[in-house]
Amino acid sequence: MARTKYRFNTKTLSYEKIELGWKQKLFRLSSFLVASAFLGLIFYVLAARFIDSPKEKLLKRENNQLKAQYNLLDKRMDQVADVLDDIQRRDDEIYRIIFEAEPIPREIRKAGFGGVNRYKKLDGFKNSELIKESASKLDQITKQLYIQSKSYDEVAKMATNKEKMLASIPAIQPVSNKELKRMASGYGMRMHPIYKRRKKHTGMDFSAETGTEIYATGEGTVVHVEKSRRGYGNHVIIDHGYGYKTLYAHMSKFNVRSGEQIKRGQVIGYVGNTGTSVAPHLHYEVIKNGEKVNPINFYFNDLTPEEYEQMIEFASQPTQSFD
């Protein structure tokens, strides 16, 4: 029940009941409503700022769970990257070496994705850096897996052609030399017989009588047949594929022509003394990817381990070369 208010009238010396007009009542009501609304707004703002609603609490829990899942996913991607690194190392250092293939350059395997704004659409979120880092790792792993898949396709193809490759790689001595007595000079720095100074000898010399048969040391295609009175003299070059070529120099005559397909052990010519040569012999070279390498590493079909050790000993002696 509302209180009744009175005021003292000094003229009549009596209390009179205070009667409010409708305007005053409306003003008081309006003031009360405005004040209530203002206080309510303040309480709402404070509650919204410092007190989470059930829906907000649920969303925060979901966000924390998502962040935890992102961190877990990030760690798992690191584990996958470590496994992938090991696979790549095995591919480069084992499988590709077995099949005489060049390793895939690291800059190709590890190359990133172009474009500075590639992850711009992920900006503006509370955990943008975490999301962008995870997306970048996933892209990197995806690319490396693609490159590795292509590499294994290539290795599988090389494995299929392994038999042909083994038949093509130089693997026997170019002249009959069962007792290893025809090895005259090895690969390396040797005294030149004409210039009388130490010079890099880029092959191996096999002494033999003029007319001794010369054998192709692996399957391939004759790519060069040349008659000459200088340098290598009459010589033949065979391309074996897989980056290998062999050269046979100072021949007396040929038994092949350019473009001919050759089998290992096939007679391609005969020992001679043509070009820059001081005695009948065969100068034999093995060329791998354009570089002349030591032929002593390519007689594995001919020699036992003991014979190989003996040949190494002969080849290491500082003898004078024949050309």
C-alpha positions as CSV (number, residue, x, y, z in Angstrom):
1,M,0.0,0.0,0.0
2,A,1.5,3.3,-1.1
3,R,2.3,5.8,1.6
4,T,0.1,9.0,1.8
5,K,2.2,12.1,2.1
6,Y,1.2,15.3,3.9
7,R,2.5,18.8,4.2
8,F,1.9,21.4,6.9
9,N,0.0,24.5,5.9
10,T,1.3,27.5,8.0
11,K,-1.8,29.5,7.2
12,T,-4.4,27.1,8.4
13,L,-2.0,25.5,10.9
14,S,-3.1,22.1,9.7
15,Y,-1.7,19.1,7.7
16,E,-3.0,18.8,4.1
17,K,-2.8,15.7,2.0
18,I,-0.4,16.0,-1.0
19,E,-2.2,15.2,-4.2
20,L,0.1,14.7,-7.3
21,G,-1.1,15.7,-10.7
22,W,-0.9,13.3,-13.7
23,K,2.1,15.1,-15.2
24,Q,4.1,14.6,-12.0
25,K,3.1,11.0,-11.8
26,L,4.1,10.5,-15.4
27,F,7.5,12.3,-14.8
28,R,8.2,10.2,-11.7
29,L,7.3,7.0,-13.5
30,S,9.5,7.9,-16.5
31,S,12.4,8.8,-14.3
32,F,12.0,5.5,-12.5
33,L,11.9,3.5,-15.8
34,V,14.9,5.4,-17.2
35,A,17.0,4.8,-14.1
36,S,16.0,1.2,-14.0
37,A,16.9,0.7,-17.7
38,F,20.2,2.4,-17.2
39,L,21.1,0.3,-14.2
40,G,19.9,-2.8,-16.0
41,L,22.2,-1.9,-19.0
42,I,25.2,-1.5,-16.7
43,F,24.5,-4.9,-15.0
44,Y,24.1,-6.5,-18.5
45,V,27.4,-5.1,-19.8
46,L,29.2,-6.1,-16.7
47,A,27.7,-9.6,-16.8
48,A,28.4,-10.0,-20.5
49,R,32.0,-8.9,-20.0
50,F,32.9,-10.9,-16.9
51,I,30.3,-13.7,-16.7
52,D,30.2,-16.3,-19.5
53,S,26.8,-17.5,-20.6
54,P,26.3,-21.3,-21.0
55,K,26.6,-20.9,-24.7
56,E,29.9,-19.0,-24.4
57,K,31.2,-21.6,-21.9
58,L,30.4,-24.3,-24.4
59,L,32.1,-22.4,-27.3
60,K,35.2,-21.8,-25.1
61,R,35.4,-25.5,-24.3
62,E,35.1,-26.3,-28.0
63,N,37.9,-23.8,-28.8
64,N,40.2,-25.2,-26.2
65,Q,39.5,-28.7,-27.6
66,L,40.2,-27.5,-31.1
67,K,43.5,-25.8,-30.0
68,A,44.5,-29.0,-28.3
69,Q,43.7,-31.0,-31.4
70,Y,45.7,-28.6,-33.6
71,N,48.7,-29.0,-31.3
72,L,48.4,-32.7,-31.4
73,L,48.0,-32.6,-35.2
74,D,51.1,-30.4,-35.4
75,K,53.1,-32.9,-33.4
76,R,51.9,-35.8,-35.6
77,M,52.9,-33.8,-38.7
78,D,56.4,-33.4,-37.2
79,Q,56.5,-37.2,-36.7
80,V,55.4,-37.8,-40.3
81,A,58.0,-35.3,-41.5
82,D,60.7,-37.2,-39.6
83,V,59.6,-40.5,-41.1
84,L,59.5,-38.9,-44.6
85,D,63.1,-37.6,-44.1
86,D,64.2,-41.1,-43.3
87,I,62.5,-42.4,-46.4
88,Q,64.1,-39.7,-48.5
89,R,67.5,-40.5,-47.1
90,R,67.1,-44.2,-47.9
91,D,65.9,-43.3,-51.4
92,D,68.9,-41.1,-52.1
93,E,71.6,-43.1,-50.3
94,I,70.5,-46.7,-50.9
95,Y,67.9,-47.3,-53.6
96,R,69.1,-44.7,-56.1
97,I,72.7,-45.6,-55.6
98,I,72.0,-49.3,-56.2
99,F,70.5,-48.4,-59.6
100,E,73.2,-45.8,-60.5
101,A,70.8,-42.9,-60.3
102,E,71.6,-39.4,-59.1
103,P,70.0,-38.4,-55.7
104,I,67.2,-35.8,-55.9
105,P,68.7,-32.4,-54.9
106,R,67.6,-31.3,-51.4
107,E,66.5,-27.9,-52.8
108,I,63.9,-29.7,-54.9
109,R,62.7,-31.9,-52.1
110,K,62.5,-29.1,-49.5
111,A,61.3,-26.3,-51.9
112,G,58.3,-24.4,-50.4
113,F,55.2,-23.1,-52.0
114,G,55.3,-19.7,-53.6
115,G,53.2,-16.6,-52.8
116,V,53.6,-14.5,-49.7
117,N,49.8,-14.2,-49.4
118,R,49.1,-17.9,-49.6
119,Y,47.8,-18.1,-46.0
120,K,46.4,-14.6,-45.8
121,K,42.8,-16.0,-45.6
122,L,43.8,-17.5,-42.3
123,D,44.7,-14.2,-40.7
124,G,42.3,-12.5,-38.2
125,F,41.7,-15.5,-36.0
126,K,42.7,-15.9,-32.4
127,N,45.0,-18.8,-33.2
128,S,46.0,-17.7,-36.7
129,E,49.7,-18.4,-36.3
130,L,49.1,-21.9,-35.1
131,I,46.7,-22.6,-38.0
132,K,49.0,-21.1,-40.6
133,E,52.0,-23.1,-39.3
134,S,50.0,-26.3,-39.5
135,A,48.7,-25.5,-43.0
136,S,52.3,-24.7,-44.1
137,K,53.6,-28.0,-42.7
138,L,50.8,-30.0,-44.3
139,D,51.5,-28.3,-47.7
140,Q,55.2,-29.1,-47.4
141,I,54.6,-32.7,-46.5
142,T,52.1,-33.1,-49.3
143,K,54.7,-31.8,-51.8
144,Q,57.5,-34.0,-50.5
145,L,55.2,-37.0,-50.6
146,Y,54.4,-36.2,-54.3
147,I,58.1,-35.9,-55.1
148,Q,58.9,-39.2,-53.2
149,S,56.0,-41.0,-55.0
150,K,57.5,-39.9,-58.4
151,S,60.9,-41.0,-57.2
152,Y,59.7,-44.5,-56.3
153,D,58.0,-44.7,-59.7
154,E,61.4,-44.0,-61.2
155,V,63.1,-46.5,-58.9
156,A,60.5,-49.1,-59.8
157,K,61.1,-48.5,-63.5
158,M,64.9,-48.8,-62.9
159,A,64.4,-52.1,-61.0
160,T,62.4,-53.5,-64.0
161,N,65.3,-52.5,-66.2
162,K,68.0,-53.8,-63.7
163,E,68.9,-56.8,-65.8
164,K,69.5,-54.6,-68.8
165,M,71.4,-52.2,-66.7
166,L,73.7,-54.9,-65.3
167,A,74.3,-56.2,-68.9
168,S,75.2,-52.6,-70.0
169,I,77.6,-51.4,-67.3
170,P,81.2,-52.2,-68.1
171,A,82.2,-55.3,-66.1
172,I,85.0,-57.3,-67.9
173,Q,88.5,-56.6,-69.1
174,P,88.7,-55.4,-72.7
175,V,91.4,-57.9,-73.6
176,S,92.0,-61.5,-72.6
177,N,94.1,-61.2,-69.4
178,K,93.4,-64.2,-67.2
179,E,96.8,-64.2,-65.6
180,L,96.9,-60.3,-65.2
181,K,100.2,-60.0,-66.9
182,R,99.0,-57.6,-69.6
183,M,98.2,-54.7,-67.2
184,A,100.9,-52.2,-68.2
185,S,99.9,-48.9,-66.6
186,G,97.1,-47.8,-64.3
187,Y,94.9,-44.8,-63.9
188,G,96.4,-41.6,-62.3
189,M,99.6,-39.5,-62.5
190,R,102.1,-41.3,-64.7
191,M,105.3,-40.4,-66.6
192,H,104.3,-39.7,-70.3
193,P,106.5,-41.8,-72.6
194,I,106.9,-39.0,-75.2
195,Y,106.7,-35.7,-73.2
196,K,108.8,-37.2,-70.4
197,R,106.8,-35.4,-67.7
198,R,104.1,-36.5,-65.2
199,K,100.7,-36.3,-66.7
200,K,97.2,-37.5,-65.7
201,H,96.7,-41.0,-67.3
202,T,92.9,-41.2,-67.7
203,G,92.6,-44.9,-68.4
204,M,94.4,-48.2,-68.2
205,D,97.0,-49.7,-70.6
206,F,96.9,-53.4,-71.5
207,S,100.0,-54.6,-73.4
208,A,99.3,-57.1,-76.1
209,E,100.5,-58.1,-79.5
210,T,99.2,-56.3,-82.6
211,G,96.0,-58.1,-83.7
212,T,95.0,-59.2,-80.2
213,E,91.2,-59.2,-80.0
214,I,89.5,-56.3,-78.1
215,Y,86.1,-57.0,-76.4
216,A,83.3,-54.7,-75.6
217,T,83.0,-54.6,-71.8
218,G,79.2,-54.1,-71.8
219,E,76.2,-53.9,-74.0
220,G,75.7,-50.6,-75.8
221,T,75.7,-48.7,-79.1
222,V,78.8,-47.7,-81.0
223,V,78.7,-43.9,-81.1
224,H,82.1,-43.0,-82.5
225,V,84.6,-44.8,-84.8
226,E,87.6,-42.8,-85.9
227,K,90.8,-43.4,-87.8
228,S,93.6,-41.1,-86.7
229,R,97.4,-40.9,-86.5
230,R,97.4,-38.6,-83.5
231,G,96.2,-38.8,-79.9
232,Y,94.1,-41.9,-79.4
233,G,94.9,-43.1,-82.9
234,N,92.2,-45.5,-84.3
235,H,89.6,-45.6,-81.5
236,V,86.0,-46.6,-80.8
237,I,83.6,-45.2,-78.2
238,I,80.6,-47.2,-77.0
239,D,77.6,-45.6,-75.2
240,H,76.3,-48.1,-72.7
241,G,73.4,-45.9,-71.4
242,Y,72.9,-45.2,-67.7
243,G,75.6,-42.5,-68.0
244,Y,78.4,-44.9,-69.0
245,K,80.7,-44.8,-72.0
246,T,83.9,-46.7,-72.8
247,L,86.8,-45.7,-75.1
248,Y,89.2,-48.2,-76.8
249,A,92.3,-46.5,-78.3
250,H,95.3,-47.2,-80.5
251,M,93.6,-50.0,-82.4
252,S,95.1,-51.6,-85.5
253,K,91.6,-52.1,-87.1
254,F,88.0,-52.0,-86.4
255,N,85.3,-54.7,-86.3
256,V,82.3,-52.5,-85.8
257,R,80.7,-49.4,-87.4
258,S,79.0,-46.4,-85.9
259,G,75.4,-47.0,-84.8
260,E,75.9,-50.7,-84.3
261,Q,74.4,-52.4,-81.3
262,I,77.0,-54.3,-79.3
263,K,76.9,-57.2,-76.8
264,R,79.3,-57.6,-73.9
265,G,82.3,-59.8,-75.0
266,Q,81.8,-59.0,-78.7
267,V,85.0,-58.4,-80.6
268,I,85.0,-54.7,-81.6
269,G,88.6,-54.5,-83.0
270,Y,92.2,-55.4,-82.6
271,V,95.2,-54.1,-80.6
272,G,97.5,-51.8,-82.5
273,N,100.1,-49.0,-82.1
274,T,98.4,-46.1,-83.7
275,G,98.3,-42.5,-82.6
276,T,100.5,-41.3,-79.7
277,S,101.7,-44.7,-78.7
278,V,105.2,-46.2,-78.1
279,A,104.2,-49.9,-78.2
280,P,101.3,-52.1,-79.2
281,H,98.7,-51.9,-76.5
282,L,95.1,-51.0,-75.7
283,H,94.3,-47.8,-73.9
284,Y,91.0,-48.3,-72.2
285,E,88.8,-45.6,-70.5
286,V,85.5,-45.6,-68.6
287,I,83.5,-42.4,-68.6
288,K,80.7,-41.9,-66.1
289,N,78.4,-38.9,-66.6
290,G,81.1,-37.2,-68.7
291,E,83.9,-37.8,-66.2
292,K,86.7,-40.2,-66.8
293,V,86.9,-42.6,-63.8
294,N,89.3,-45.4,-62.8
295,P,88.5,-48.5,-64.9
296,I,89.8,-50.8,-62.2
297,N,86.4,-50.5,-60.5
298,F,84.7,-52.2,-63.4
299,Y,86.1,-55.7,-63.7
300,F,83.8,-57.4,-61.2
301,N,82.6,-60.1,-63.7
302,D,86.2,-61.1,-64.4
303,L,88.1,-61.1,-61.2
304,T,88.0,-63.0,-57.9
305,P,88.7,-60.8,-54.8
306,E,92.3,-62.1,-54.7
307,E,92.8,-61.3,-58.4
308,Y,91.2,-57.8,-57.8
309,E,93.7,-57.1,-55.0
310,Q,96.5,-58.2,-57.3
311,M,95.4,-55.9,-60.1
312,I,95.1,-53.0,-57.7
313,E,98.7,-53.6,-56.6
314,F,99.8,-53.6,-60.3
315,A,97.8,-50.5,-61.2
316,S,99.2,-48.5,-58.2
317,Q,102.8,-48.9,-59.3
318,P,104.3,-45.6,-60.7
319,T,105.1,-47.0,-64.1
320,Q,105.4,-45.1,-67.3
321,S,102.3,-45.1,-69.5
322,F,102.3,-46.3,-73.1
323,D,100.6,-43.2,-74.5
